């Protein structure tokens, strides 16, 4: 579990920094006040960093590891078989 948190942090922090920079740059187009640009940029950083964190940690324990069992011929989503 600690390893997953470390990996999620390693990806979420740069995503938050990138989110801050993108929202700050885009807010310079239409927002004249520096205070509001900073507020929007901080909100963007929280949203984008939080999304990255959630996507990396939410479905981590979705399927338990089944050792010793091999599943063969499982249908894949989106695959179609043709019967003649």
PDB file with one MODEL, atoms N, CA, C and O in Angstrom:
MODEL        1
ATOM      1  N   UNK A   1       0.827  -1.191   0.000  1.00  0.00           N
ATOM      2  CA  UNK A   1       0.000   0.000   0.000  1.00  0.00           C
ATOM      3  C   UNK A   1       0.872   1.257   0.000  1.00  0.00           C
ATOM      4  O   UNK A   1       0.555   2.222  -0.695  1.00  0.00           O
ATOM      5  N   UNK A   2       1.946   1.260   0.754  1.00  0.00           N
ATOM      6  CA  UNK A   2       2.835   2.417   0.804  1.00  0.00           C
ATOM      7  C   UNK A   2       3.484   2.658  -0.546  1.00  0.00           C
ATOM      8  O   UNK A   2       3.691   3.802  -0.951  1.00  0.00           O
ATOM      9  N   UNK A   3       3.805   1.575  -1.242  1.00  0.00           N
ATOM     10  CA  UNK A   3       4.406   1.688  -2.562  1.00  0.00           C
ATOM     11  C   UNK A   3       3.435   2.338  -3.544  1.00  0.00           C
ATOM     12  O   UNK A   3       3.842   3.160  -4.365  1.00  0.00           O
ATOM     13  N   UNK A   4       2.160   1.979  -3.465  1.00  0.00           N
ATOM     14  CA  UNK A   4       1.147   2.581  -4.340  1.00  0.00           C
ATOM     15  C   UNK A   4       0.977   4.062  -4.061  1.00  0.00           C
ATOM     16  O   UNK A   4       0.810   4.853  -4.990  1.00  0.00           O
ATOM     17  N   UNK A   5       1.016   4.442  -2.811  1.00  0.00           N
ATOM     18  CA  UNK A   5       0.903   5.866  -2.452  1.00  0.00           C
ATOM     19  C   UNK A   5       2.103   6.634  -2.985  1.00  0.00           C
ATOM     20  O   UNK A   5       1.957   7.758  -3.465  1.00  0.00           O
ATOM     21  N   UNK A   6       3.279   6.040  -2.906  1.00  0.00           N
ATOM     22  CA  UNK A   6       4.481   6.704  -3.414  1.00  0.00           C
ATOM     23  C   UNK A   6       4.415   6.878  -4.930  1.00  0.00           C
ATOM     24  O   UNK A   6       4.795   7.926  -5.451  1.00  0.00           O
ATOM     25  N   UNK A   7       3.941   5.871  -5.627  1.00  0.00           N
ATOM     26  CA  UNK A   7       3.812   5.975  -7.080  1.00  0.00           C
ATOM     27  C   UNK A   7       2.751   7.004  -7.448  1.00  0.00           C
ATOM     28  O   UNK A   7       2.957   7.814  -8.351  1.00  0.00           O
ATOM     29  N   UNK A   8       1.614   6.976  -6.752  1.00  0.00           N
ATOM     30  CA  UNK A   8       0.559   7.954  -7.037  1.00  0.00           C
ATOM     31  C   UNK A   8       1.047   9.372  -6.775  1.00  0.00           C
ATOM     32  O   UNK A   8       0.724  10.289  -7.530  1.00  0.00           O
ATOM     33  N   UNK A   9       1.816   9.556  -5.720  1.00  0.00           N
ATOM     34  CA  UNK A   9       2.368  10.879  -5.423  1.00  0.00           C
ATOM     35  C   UNK A   9       3.368  11.302  -6.492  1.00  0.00           C
ATOM     36  O   UNK A   9       3.407  12.466  -6.891  1.00  0.00           O
ATOM     37  N   UNK A  10       4.171  10.355  -6.948  1.00  0.00           N
ATOM     38  CA  UNK A  10       5.172  10.664  -7.978  1.00  0.00           C
ATOM     39  C   UNK A  10       4.525  11.125  -9.283  1.00  0.00           C
ATOM     40  O   UNK A  10       5.135  11.883 -10.038  1.00  0.00           O
ATOM     41  N   UNK A  11       3.307  10.680  -9.556  1.00  0.00           N
ATOM     42  CA  UNK A  11       2.612  11.114 -10.760  1.00  0.00           C
ATOM     43  C   UNK A  11       1.684  12.304 -10.512  1.00  0.00           C
ATOM     44  O   UNK A  11       1.522  13.147 -11.394  1.00  0.00           O
ATOM     45  N   UNK A  12       1.076  12.387  -9.333  1.00  0.00           N
ATOM     46  CA  UNK A  12       0.094  13.436  -9.071  1.00  0.00           C
ATOM     47  C   UNK A  12       0.740  14.800  -8.851  1.00  0.00           C
ATOM     48  O   UNK A  12       0.170  15.814  -9.253  1.00  0.00           O
ATOM     49  N   UNK A  13       1.902  14.851  -8.230  1.00  0.00           N
ATOM     50  CA  UNK A  13       2.557  16.140  -7.979  1.00  0.00           C
ATOM     51  C   UNK A  13       2.955  16.831  -9.288  1.00  0.00           C
ATOM     52  O   UNK A  13       2.639  18.008  -9.461  1.00  0.00           O
ATOM     53  N   UNK A  14       3.638  16.143 -10.217  1.00  0.00           N
ATOM     54  CA  UNK A  14       3.928  16.814 -11.491  1.00  0.00           C
ATOM     55  C   UNK A  14       2.669  17.170 -12.282  1.00  0.00           C
ATOM     56  O   UNK A  14       2.645  18.181 -12.983  1.00  0.00           O
ATOM     57  N   UNK A  15       1.633  16.355 -12.175  1.00  0.00           N
ATOM     58  CA  UNK A  15       0.372  16.680 -12.853  1.00  0.00           C
ATOM     59  C   UNK A  15      -0.233  17.948 -12.265  1.00  0.00           C
ATOM     60  O   UNK A  15      -0.760  18.781 -13.002  1.00  0.00           O
ATOM     61  N   UNK A  16      -0.163  18.104 -10.958  1.00  0.00           N
ATOM     62  CA  UNK A  16      -0.667  19.327 -10.321  1.00  0.00           C
ATOM     63  C   UNK A  16       0.128  20.551 -10.733  1.00  0.00           C
ATOM     64  O   UNK A  16      -0.440  21.620 -10.962  1.00  0.00           O
ATOM     65  N   UNK A  17       1.442  20.397 -10.828  1.00  0.00           N
ATOM     66  CA  UNK A  17       2.287  21.521 -11.262  1.00  0.00           C
ATOM     67  C   UNK A  17       1.971  21.890 -12.710  1.00  0.00           C
ATOM     68  O   UNK A  17       1.874  23.070 -13.047  1.00  0.00           O
ATOM     69  N   UNK A  18       1.813  20.891 -13.553  1.00  0.00           N
ATOM     70  CA  UNK A  18       1.454  21.157 -14.946  1.00  0.00           C
ATOM     71  C   UNK A  18       0.073  21.794 -15.039  1.00  0.00           C
ATOM     72  O   UNK A  18      -0.142  22.697 -15.848  1.00  0.00           O
ATOM     73  N   UNK A  19      -0.860  21.330 -14.218  1.00  0.00           N
ATOM     74  CA  UNK A  19      -2.194  21.923 -14.205  1.00  0.00           C
ATOM     75  C   UNK A  19      -2.163  23.379 -13.787  1.00  0.00           C
ATOM     76  O   UNK A  19      -2.875  24.205 -14.356  1.00  0.00           O
ATOM     77  N   UNK A  20      -1.355  23.695 -12.811  1.00  0.00           N
ATOM     78  CA  UNK A  20      -1.205  25.082 -12.371  1.00  0.00           C
ATOM     79  C   UNK A  20      -0.697  25.948 -13.515  1.00  0.00           C
ATOM     80  O   UNK A  20      -1.254  27.010 -13.796  1.00  0.00           O
ATOM     81  N   UNK A  21       0.367  25.488 -14.176  1.00  0.00           N
ATOM     82  CA  UNK A  21       0.969  26.279 -15.243  1.00  0.00           C
ATOM     83  C   UNK A  21       0.039  26.460 -16.438  1.00  0.00           C
ATOM     84  O   UNK A  21      -0.006  27.539 -17.027  1.00  0.00           O
ATOM     85  N   UNK A  22      -0.701  25.416 -16.800  1.00  0.00           N
ATOM     86  CA  UNK A  22      -1.619  25.513 -17.937  1.00  0.00           C
ATOM     87  C   UNK A  22      -2.765  26.467 -17.625  1.00  0.00           C
ATOM     88  O   UNK A  22      -3.085  27.332 -18.440  1.00  0.00           O
ATOM     89  N   UNK A  23      -3.382  26.324 -16.469  1.00  0.00           N
ATOM     90  CA  UNK A  23      -4.506  27.191 -16.129  1.00  0.00           C
ATOM     91  C   UNK A  23      -4.042  28.632 -15.943  1.00  0.00           C
ATOM     92  O   UNK A  23      -4.760  29.559 -16.319  1.00  0.00           O
ATOM     93  N   UNK A  24      -2.868  28.836 -15.378  1.00  0.00           N
ATOM     94  CA  UNK A  24      -2.349  30.192 -15.216  1.00  0.00           C
ATOM     95  C   UNK A  24      -2.095  30.832 -16.576  1.00  0.00           C
ATOM     96  O   UNK A  24      -2.420  32.001 -16.779  1.00  0.00           O
ATOM     97  N   UNK A  25      -1.521  30.080 -17.503  1.00  0.00           N
ATOM     98  CA  UNK A  25      -1.247  30.617 -18.842  1.00  0.00           C
ATOM     99  C   UNK A  25      -2.538  30.913 -19.593  1.00  0.00           C
ATOM    100  O   UNK A  25      -2.643  31.940 -20.263  1.00  0.00           O
ATOM    101  N   UNK A  26      -3.519  30.024 -19.489  1.00  0.00           N
ATOM    102  CA  UNK A  26      -4.786  30.263 -20.185  1.00  0.00           C
ATOM    103  C   UNK A  26      -5.593  31.388 -19.542  1.00  0.00           C
ATOM    104  O   UNK A  26      -6.338  32.084 -20.232  1.00  0.00           O
ATOM    105  N   UNK A  27      -5.455  31.570 -18.243  1.00  0.00           N
ATOM    106  CA  UNK A  27      -6.212  32.630 -17.592  1.00  0.00           C
ATOM    107  C   UNK A  27      -5.653  34.012 -17.916  1.00  0.00           C
ATOM    108  O   UNK A  27      -6.338  35.014 -17.711  1.00  0.00           O
ATOM    109  N   UNK A  28      -4.430  34.082 -18.415  1.00  0.00           N
ATOM    110  CA  UNK A  28      -3.873  35.376 -18.815  1.00  0.00           C
ATOM    111  C   UNK A  28      -4.584  35.940 -20.034  1.00  0.00           C
ATOM    112  O   UNK A  28      -4.499  37.139 -20.299  1.00  0.00           O
ATOM    113  N   UNK A  29      -5.280  35.096 -20.776  1.00  0.00           N
ATOM    114  CA  UNK A  29      -5.995  35.548 -21.969  1.00  0.00           C
ATOM    115  C   UNK A  29      -7.174  36.441 -21.593  1.00  0.00           C
ATOM    116  O   UNK A  29      -7.389  37.473 -22.229  1.00  0.00           O
ATOM    117  N   UNK A  30      -7.939  36.064 -20.576  1.00  0.00           N
ATOM    118  CA  UNK A  30      -9.165  36.798 -20.306  1.00  0.00           C
ATOM    119  C   UNK A  30      -9.329  37.357 -18.915  1.00  0.00           C
ATOM    120  O   UNK A  30     -10.324  38.032 -18.650  1.00  0.00           O
ATOM    121  N   UNK A  31      -8.391  37.105 -18.008  1.00  0.00           N
ATOM    122  CA  UNK A  31      -8.537  37.579 -16.630  1.00  0.00           C
ATOM    123  C   UNK A  31      -7.461  38.636 -16.362  1.00  0.00           C
ATOM    124  O   UNK A  31      -6.274  38.310 -16.328  1.00  0.00           O
ATOM    125  N   UNK A  32      -7.861  39.894 -16.172  1.00  0.00           N
ATOM    126  CA  UNK A  32      -6.859  40.944 -15.985  1.00  0.00           C
ATOM    127  C   UNK A  32      -6.235  40.974 -14.588  1.00  0.00           C
ATOM    128  O   UNK A  32      -5.121  41.475 -14.434  1.00  0.00           O
ATOM    129  N   UNK A  33      -6.909  40.460 -13.580  1.00  0.00           N
ATOM    130  CA  UNK A  33      -6.429  40.545 -12.207  1.00  0.00           C
ATOM    131  C   UNK A  33      -5.476  39.394 -11.887  1.00  0.00           C
ATOM    132  O   UNK A  33      -5.794  38.230 -12.131  1.00  0.00           O
ATOM    133  N   UNK A  34      -4.310  39.726 -11.341  1.00  0.00           N
ATOM    134  CA  UNK A  34      -3.334  38.703 -10.972  1.00  0.00           C
ATOM    135  C   UNK A  34      -3.862  37.819  -9.842  1.00  0.00           C
ATOM    136  O   UNK A  34      -3.570  36.625  -9.794  1.00  0.00           O
ATOM    137  N   UNK A  35      -4.635  38.406  -8.943  1.00  0.00           N
ATOM    138  CA  UNK A  35      -5.196  37.637  -7.828  1.00  0.00           C
ATOM    139  C   UNK A  35      -6.129  36.541  -8.337  1.00  0.00           C
ATOM    140  O   UNK A  35      -6.061  35.404  -7.870  1.00  0.00           O
ATOM    141  N   UNK A  36      -6.993  36.873  -9.285  1.00  0.00           N
ATOM    142  CA  UNK A  36      -7.922  35.878  -9.819  1.00  0.00           C
ATOM    143  C   UNK A  36      -7.195  34.839 -10.671  1.00  0.00           C
ATOM    144  O   UNK A  36      -7.585  33.671 -10.681  1.00  0.00           O
ATOM    145  N   UNK A  37      -6.146  35.247 -11.385  1.00  0.00           N
ATOM    146  CA  UNK A  37      -5.366  34.275 -12.159  1.00  0.00           C
ATOM    147  C   UNK A  37      -4.719  33.249 -11.233  1.00  0.00           C
ATOM    148  O   UNK A  37      -4.711  32.053 -11.523  1.00  0.00           O
ATOM    149  N   UNK A  38      -4.174  33.734 -10.113  1.00  0.00           N
ATOM    150  CA  UNK A  38      -3.572  32.815  -9.127  1.00  0.00           C
ATOM    151  C   UNK A  38      -4.625  31.884  -8.532  1.00  0.00           C
ATOM    152  O   UNK A  38      -4.372  30.695  -8.337  1.00  0.00           O
ATOM    153  N   UNK A  39      -5.806  32.431  -8.246  1.00  0.00           N
ATOM    154  CA  UNK A  39      -6.882  31.608  -7.673  1.00  0.00           C
ATOM    155  C   UNK A  39      -7.317  30.524  -8.654  1.00  0.00           C
ATOM    156  O   UNK A  39      -7.493  29.368  -8.268  1.00  0.00           O
ATOM    157  N   UNK A  40      -7.492  30.897  -9.927  1.00  0.00           N
ATOM    158  CA  UNK A  40      -7.872  29.906 -10.930  1.00  0.00           C
ATOM    159  C   UNK A  40      -6.771  28.863 -11.125  1.00  0.00           C
ATOM    160  O   UNK A  40      -7.052  27.676 -11.284  1.00  0.00           O
ATOM    161  N   UNK A  41      -5.518  29.316 -11.110  1.00  0.00           N
ATOM    162  CA  UNK A  41      -4.398  28.391 -11.293  1.00  0.00           C
ATOM    163  C   UNK A  41      -4.299  27.400 -10.132  1.00  0.00           C
ATOM    164  O   UNK A  41      -4.025  26.220 -10.351  1.00  0.00           O
ATOM    165  N   UNK A  42      -4.515  27.860  -8.918  1.00  0.00           N
ATOM    166  CA  UNK A  42      -4.495  26.954  -7.759  1.00  0.00           C
ATOM    167  C   UNK A  42      -5.640  25.952  -7.830  1.00  0.00           C
ATOM    168  O   UNK A  42      -5.465  24.775  -7.516  1.00  0.00           O
ATOM    169  N   UNK A  43      -6.808  26.423  -8.243  1.00  0.00           N
ATOM    170  CA  UNK A  43      -7.941  25.512  -8.421  1.00  0.00           C
ATOM    171  C   UNK A  43      -7.671  24.475  -9.500  1.00  0.00           C
ATOM    172  O   UNK A  43      -8.020  23.305  -9.342  1.00  0.00           O
ATOM    173  N   UNK A  44      -7.054  24.896 -10.591  1.00  0.00           N
ATOM    174  CA  UNK A  44      -6.691  23.957 -11.654  1.00  0.00           C
ATOM    175  C   UNK A  44      -5.681  22.939 -11.189  1.00  0.00           C
ATOM    176  O   UNK A  44      -5.766  21.765 -11.549  1.00  0.00           O
ATOM    177  N   UNK A  45      -4.717  23.378 -10.385  1.00  0.00           N
ATOM    178  CA  UNK A  45      -3.718  22.446  -9.855  1.00  0.00           C
ATOM    179  C   UNK A  45      -4.365  21.402  -8.959  1.00  0.00           C
ATOM    180  O   UNK A  45      -4.026  20.221  -9.031  1.00  0.00           O
ATOM    181  N   UNK A  46      -5.288  21.830  -8.122  1.00  0.00           N
ATOM    182  CA  UNK A  46      -5.971  20.889  -7.228  1.00  0.00           C
ATOM    183  C   UNK A  46      -6.824  19.915  -8.028  1.00  0.00           C
ATOM    184  O   UNK A  46      -6.822  18.717  -7.743  1.00  0.00           O
ATOM    185  N   UNK A  47      -7.552  20.408  -9.023  1.00  0.00           N
ATOM    186  CA  UNK A  47      -8.415  19.536  -9.824  1.00  0.00           C
ATOM    187  C   UNK A  47      -7.608  18.518 -10.630  1.00  0.00           C
ATOM    188  O   UNK A  47      -7.929  17.329 -10.624  1.00  0.00           O
ATOM    189  N   UNK A  48      -6.583  18.968 -11.310  1.00  0.00           N
ATOM    190  CA  UNK A  48      -5.813  18.070 -12.159  1.00  0.00           C
ATOM    191  C   UNK A  48      -4.958  17.119 -11.316  1.00  0.00           C
ATOM    192  O   UNK A  48      -4.884  15.930 -11.626  1.00  0.00           O
ATOM    193  N   UNK A  49      -4.323  17.609 -10.278  1.00  0.00           N
ATOM    194  CA  UNK A  49      -3.554  16.732  -9.395  1.00  0.00           C
ATOM    195  C   UNK A  49      -4.450  15.733  -8.675  1.00  0.00           C
ATOM    196  O   UNK A  49      -4.088  14.567  -8.514  1.00  0.00           O
ATOM    197  N   UNK A  50      -5.625  16.196  -8.241  1.00  0.00           N
ATOM    198  CA  UNK A  50      -6.577  15.298  -7.587  1.00  0.00           C
ATOM    199  C   UNK A  50      -7.110  14.233  -8.525  1.00  0.00           C
ATOM    200  O   UNK A  50      -7.321  13.091  -8.117  1.00  0.00           O
ATOM    201  N   UNK A  51      -7.329  14.602  -9.779  1.00  0.00           N
ATOM    202  CA  UNK A  51      -7.781  13.619 -10.763  1.00  0.00           C
ATOM    203  C   UNK A  51      -6.716  12.563 -11.000  1.00  0.00           C
ATOM    204  O   UNK A  51      -7.024  11.373 -11.071  1.00  0.00           O
ATOM    205  N   UNK A  52      -5.468  12.987 -11.121  1.00  0.00           N
ATOM    206  CA  UNK A  52      -4.379  12.021 -11.309  1.00  0.00           C
ATOM    207  C   UNK A  52      -4.266  11.101 -10.094  1.00  0.00           C
ATOM    208  O   UNK A  52      -4.109   9.889 -10.242  1.00  0.00           O
ATOM    209  N   UNK A  53      -4.346  11.667  -8.912  1.00  0.00           N
ATOM    210  CA  UNK A  53      -4.269  10.867  -7.681  1.00  0.00           C
ATOM    211  C   UNK A  53      -5.409   9.844  -7.627  1.00  0.00           C
ATOM    212  O   UNK A  53      -5.189   8.672  -7.323  1.00  0.00           O
ATOM    213  N   UNK A  54      -6.619  10.299  -7.925  1.00  0.00           N
ATOM    214  CA  UNK A  54      -7.790   9.419  -7.868  1.00  0.00           C
ATOM    215  C   UNK A  54      -7.689   8.294  -8.888  1.00  0.00           C
ATOM    216  O   UNK A  54      -7.981   7.140  -8.575  1.00  0.00           O
ATOM    217  N   UNK A  55      -7.280   8.624 -10.098  1.00  0.00           N
ATOM    218  CA  UNK A  55      -7.181   7.595 -11.131  1.00  0.00           C
ATOM    219  C   UNK A  55      -6.129   6.550 -10.799  1.00  0.00           C
ATOM    220  O   UNK A  55      -6.263   5.391 -11.192  1.00  0.00           O
ATOM    221  N   UNK A  56      -5.098   6.938 -10.089  1.00  0.00           N
ATOM    222  CA  UNK A  56      -4.044   5.983  -9.749  1.00  0.00           C
ATOM    223  C   UNK A  56      -4.343   5.167  -8.499  1.00  0.00           C
ATOM    224  O   UNK A  56      -3.766   4.094  -8.321  1.00  0.00           O
ATOM    225  N   UNK A  57      -5.216   5.640  -7.639  1.00  0.00           N
ATOM    226  CA  UNK A  57      -5.467   4.923  -6.386  1.00  0.00           C
ATOM    227  C   UNK A  57      -6.864   4.323  -6.282  1.00  0.00           C
ATOM    228  O   UNK A  57      -7.075   3.434  -5.457  1.00  0.00           O
ATOM    229  N   UNK A  58      -7.812   4.767  -7.073  1.00  0.00           N
ATOM    230  CA  UNK A  58      -9.200   4.345  -6.899  1.00  0.00           C
ATOM    231  C   UNK A  58      -9.408   2.871  -7.188  1.00  0.00           C
ATOM    232  O   UNK A  58     -10.012   2.168  -6.378  1.00  0.00           O
ATOM    233  N   UNK A  59      -8.928   2.391  -8.310  1.00  0.00           N
ATOM    234  CA  UNK A  59      -9.181   1.010  -8.704  1.00  0.00           C
ATOM    235  C   UNK A  59      -8.000   0.092  -8.429  1.00  0.00           C
ATOM    236  O   UNK A  59      -7.827  -0.914  -9.117  1.00  0.00           O
ATOM    237  N   UNK A  60      -7.198   0.420  -7.446  1.00  0.00           N
ATOM    238  CA  UNK A  60      -6.003  -0.376  -7.164  1.00  0.00           C
ATOM    239  C   UNK A  60      -6.356  -1.761  -6.630  1.00  0.00           C
ATOM    240  O   UNK A  60      -5.673  -2.727  -6.972  1.00  0.00           O
ATOM    241  N   UNK A  61      -7.374  -1.895  -5.822  1.00  0.00           N
ATOM    242  CA  UNK A  61      -7.749  -3.178  -5.231  1.00  0.00           C
ATOM    243  C   UNK A  61      -9.038  -3.718  -5.845  1.00  0.00           C
ATOM    244  O   UNK A  61      -9.829  -4.364  -5.157  1.00  0.00           O
ATOM    245  N   UNK A  62      -9.250  -3.461  -7.114  1.00  0.00           N
ATOM    246  CA  UNK A  62     -10.490  -3.868  -7.753  1.00  0.00           C
ATOM    247  C   UNK A  62     -10.581  -5.383  -7.911  1.00  0.00           C
ATOM    248  O   UNK A  62     -11.641  -5.962  -7.677  1.00  0.00           O
ATOM    249  N   UNK A  63      -9.487  -6.032  -8.305  1.00  0.00           N
ATOM    250  CA  UNK A  63      -9.494  -7.461  -8.553  1.00  0.00           C
ATOM    251  C   UNK A  63      -8.422  -8.134  -7.717  1.00  0.00           C
ATOM    252  O   UNK A  63      -7.254  -7.759  -7.820  1.00  0.00           O
ATOM    253  N   UNK A  64      -8.768  -9.106  -6.898  1.00  0.00           N
ATOM    254  CA  UNK A  64      -7.745  -9.787  -6.097  1.00  0.00           C
ATOM    255  C   UNK A  64      -6.852 -10.646  -6.987  1.00  0.00           C
ATOM    256  O   UNK A  64      -7.275 -11.121  -8.041  1.00  0.00           O
ATOM    257  N   UNK A  65      -5.638 -10.833  -6.554  1.00  0.00           N
ATOM    258  CA  UNK A  65      -4.676 -11.636  -7.286  1.00  0.00           C
ATOM    259  C   UNK A  65      -5.000 -13.107  -7.081  1.00  0.00           C
ATOM    260  O   UNK A  65      -5.071 -13.591  -5.951  1.00  0.00           O
ATOM    261  N   UNK A  66      -5.193 -13.802  -8.179  1.00  0.00           N
ATOM    262  CA  UNK A  66      -5.493 -15.230  -8.117  1.00  0.00           C
ATOM    263  C   UNK A  66      -4.279 -15.996  -8.612  1.00  0.00           C
ATOM    264  O   UNK A  66      -4.048 -16.090  -9.817  1.00  0.00           O
ATOM    265  N   UNK A  67      -3.513 -16.536  -7.697  1.00  0.00           N
ATOM    266  CA  UNK A  67      -2.328 -17.279  -8.104  1.00  0.00           C
ATOM    267  C   UNK A  67      -2.674 -18.740  -8.325  1.00  0.00           C
ATOM    268  O   UNK A  67      -3.500 -19.316  -7.616  1.00  0.00           O
ATOM    269  N   UNK A  68      -2.035 -19.321  -9.306  1.00  0.00           N
ATOM    270  CA  UNK A  68      -2.240 -20.739  -9.561  1.00  0.00           C
ATOM    271  C   UNK A  68      -3.406 -21.048 -10.460  1.00  0.00           C
ATOM    272  O   UNK A  68      -3.598 -22.213 -10.809  1.00  0.00           O
ATOM    273  N   UNK A  69      -4.191 -20.083 -10.851  1.00  0.00           N
ATOM    274  CA  UNK A  69      -5.337 -20.330 -11.716  1.00  0.00           C
ATOM    275  C   UNK A  69      -5.111 -19.630 -13.047  1.00  0.00           C
ATOM    276  O   UNK A  69      -4.836 -18.431 -13.093  1.00  0.00           O
ATOM    277  N   UNK A  70      -5.226 -20.374 -14.099  1.00  0.00           N
ATOM    278  CA  UNK A  70      -5.055 -19.826 -15.432  1.00  0.00           C
ATOM    279  C   UNK A  70      -6.419 -19.762 -16.091  1.00  0.00           C
ATOM    280  O   UNK A  70      -7.148 -20.752 -16.140  1.00  0.00           O
ATOM    281  N   UNK A  71      -6.751 -18.600 -16.590  1.00  0.00           N
ATOM    282  CA  UNK A  71      -8.034 -18.428 -17.269  1.00  0.00           C
ATOM    283  C   UNK A  71      -7.735 -18.327 -18.756  1.00  0.00           C
ATOM    284  O   UNK A  71      -7.018 -17.430 -19.199  1.00  0.00           O
ATOM    285  N   UNK A  72      -8.294 -19.254 -19.518  1.00  0.00           N
ATOM    286  CA  UNK A  72      -8.049 -19.271 -20.952  1.00  0.00           C
ATOM    287  C   UNK A  72      -9.344 -19.018 -21.705  1.00  0.00           C
ATOM    288  O   UNK A  72     -10.440 -19.277 -21.209  1.00  0.00           O
ATOM    289  N   UNK A  73      -9.186 -18.510 -22.905  1.00  0.00           N
ATOM    290  CA  UNK A  73     -10.294 -18.274 -23.824  1.00  0.00           C
ATOM    291  C   UNK A  73     -11.362 -17.344 -23.255  1.00  0.00           C
ATOM    292  O   UNK A  73     -12.556 -17.546 -23.477  1.00  0.00           O
ATOM    293  N   UNK A  74     -10.924 -16.335 -22.526  1.00  0.00           N
ATOM    294  CA  UNK A  74     -11.886 -15.346 -22.039  1.00  0.00           C
ATOM    295  C   UNK A  74     -12.180 -14.364 -23.168  1.00  0.00           C
ATOM    296  O   UNK A  74     -11.255 -13.923 -23.850  1.00  0.00           O
ATOM    297  N   UNK A  75     -13.441 -14.016 -23.379  1.00  0.00           N
ATOM    298  CA  UNK A  75     -13.743 -13.045 -24.437  1.00  0.00           C
ATOM    299  C   UNK A  75     -13.209 -11.670 -24.060  1.00  0.00           C
ATOM    300  O   UNK A  75     -13.293 -11.250 -22.906  1.00  0.00           O
ATOM    301  N   UNK A  76     -12.666 -10.986 -25.041  1.00  0.00           N
ATOM    302  CA  UNK A  76     -12.139  -9.646 -24.826  1.00  0.00           C
ATOM    303  C   UNK A  76     -13.207  -8.635 -25.200  1.00  0.00           C
ATOM    304  O   UNK A  76     -13.952  -8.849 -26.156  1.00  0.00           O
ATOM    305  N   UNK A  77     -13.291  -7.545 -24.467  1.00  0.00           N
ATOM    306  CA  UNK A  77     -14.275  -6.518 -24.815  1.00  0.00           C
ATOM    307  C   UNK A  77     -13.959  -5.933 -26.189  1.00  0.00           C
ATOM    308  O   UNK A  77     -12.815  -5.584 -26.483  1.00  0.00           O
ATOM    309  N   UNK A  78     -14.973  -5.835 -27.007  1.00  0.00           N
ATOM    310  CA  UNK A  78     -14.799  -5.239 -28.312  1.00  0.00           C
ATOM    311  C   UNK A  78     -14.334  -6.203 -29.380  1.00  0.00           C
ATOM    312  O   UNK A  78     -14.190  -5.807 -30.536  1.00  0.00           O
ATOM    313  N   UNK A  79     -14.092  -7.464 -29.030  1.00  0.00           N
ATOM    314  CA  UNK A  79     -13.669  -8.427 -30.047  1.00  0.00           C
ATOM    315  C   UNK A  79     -14.906  -9.163 -30.553  1.00  0.00           C
ATOM    316  O   UNK A  79     -15.815  -9.499 -29.794  1.00  0.00           O
ATOM    317  N   UNK A  80     -14.904  -9.394 -31.828  1.00  0.00           N
ATOM    318  CA  UNK A  80     -16.043 -10.042 -32.454  1.00  0.00           C
ATOM    319  C   UNK A  80     -15.566 -11.341 -33.109  1.00  0.00           C
ATOM    320  O   UNK A  80     -14.483 -11.393 -33.692  1.00  0.00           O
ATOM    321  N   UNK A  81     -16.366 -12.359 -33.007  1.00  0.00           N
ATOM    322  CA  UNK A  81     -16.026 -13.614 -33.664  1.00  0.00           C
ATOM    323  C   UNK A  81     -17.005 -13.835 -34.805  1.00  0.00           C
ATOM    324  O   UNK A  81     -18.193 -13.529 -34.698  1.00  0.00           O
ATOM    325  N   UNK A  82     -16.487 -14.366 -35.888  1.00  0.00           N
ATOM    326  CA  UNK A  82     -17.321 -14.633 -37.051  1.00  0.00           C
ATOM    327  C   UNK A  82     -17.628 -16.119 -37.106  1.00  0.00           C
ATOM    328  O   UNK A  82     -16.736 -16.964 -37.028  1.00  0.00           O
ATOM    329  N   UNK A  83     -18.884 -16.406 -37.241  1.00  0.00           N
ATOM    330  CA  UNK A  83     -19.313 -17.793 -37.383  1.00  0.00           C
ATOM    331  C   UNK A  83     -19.825 -17.966 -38.794  1.00  0.00           C
ATOM    332  O   UNK A  83     -20.707 -17.233 -39.241  1.00  0.00           O
ATOM    333  N   UNK A  84     -19.268 -18.941 -39.497  1.00  0.00           N
ATOM    334  CA  UNK A  84     -19.651 -19.142 -40.896  1.00  0.00           C
ATOM    335  C   UNK A  84     -20.823 -20.072 -41.027  1.00  0.00           C
ATOM    336  O   UNK A  84     -21.272 -20.347 -42.140  1.00  0.00           O
TER     337      UNK A  84
ENDMDL
END
